[in-house]
Amino acid sequence: MVVSQRQKRRSRLDPSKIDVDNMDGSENVSVVDRLTGKKITGAKAPPIKHLQEWLVRNPTYDVDPKWSHIVAARVSTALIF
């Protein structure tokens, strides 16, 4: 039997189920290139603790919309402390 469609792998880390209060900063955040649409995910994606610096060095990338609520919450929490 030949499978004609490529099977997609599921993400190990579902951003909708992450507890922002229990994050340690090592979670990799998916990013998307605005010009090409290319996504960087998984181990190749930048960790949240280095995300701001990574985005400055890579200005054509934005945070994947699936992660935007987590990044916004994490940034607002960091500003409080």
N, C-alpha and C positions, 0 to 999 in steps of 0.2 A: 504494500500500500504506500503510495507516494503522497506526502502532504504538500499541497501547493502553496498554502499560506504559512508564513513564518509565525511561529507561536511567540506571543509576547510574554516576557517574564514579569511577574508582579514585583513591585517595590517591596523591599524588606521592611522599610520604615514608612508607615502610613502617616503623613503629616496631619491628617484630621484626627488622629488618635493620640497625639503627643501631648503630654502634660507639660506645659511651659515651665511650671514651677520646679519640675524635676530634671530639667535639661542641664547638662554639664558643659555645653559649648562645643563638644566634639562632633555633634550631629552634622552631617554633610547636607547642605542646602542646594537643591537643584536650581540651576540658572539657565536662562534662555538668551541666545544672541538675537537681538532685535533685528539685525540685518539679514541673517541667514535662517533663523528659526531653529538653529542647532541647539540641542539641550545637552547640558553636562549634568550627569546624575551619579549617584552612588559614591564610590571611593574617589572618583576623579573630581567631584564637586567640592567647592570650598566648605570648610567647617564654619559653623555659625560664628564662632569666636573670631575668625579672621575674615568674615564676609565683607565688612565695610572696606577694609584695605584691598581685598581682592577685586571688588567692584570698582574702586578708584583706578586700579591698574588695568582693568578690563572694561572700559566705559561703554562698550556696545552691548554688554550683558545686563539683564534684569533678573530679579528673583522670580522663579517660577510661581505663577499665581496660586498653586496648591500650597506654597510655603509662605505666602505674603502675610497671613494673619499671625503666624508664629513669629516671623521676623519682626513684625510691628509690635507684638507683645513683648518680645525679648528686648527690643530697643527701648521701649518705654519703661520697662523694668530696670534696665541698665541706667537710664537717666535719673531714676529716683535715688539710686545709691550713690 
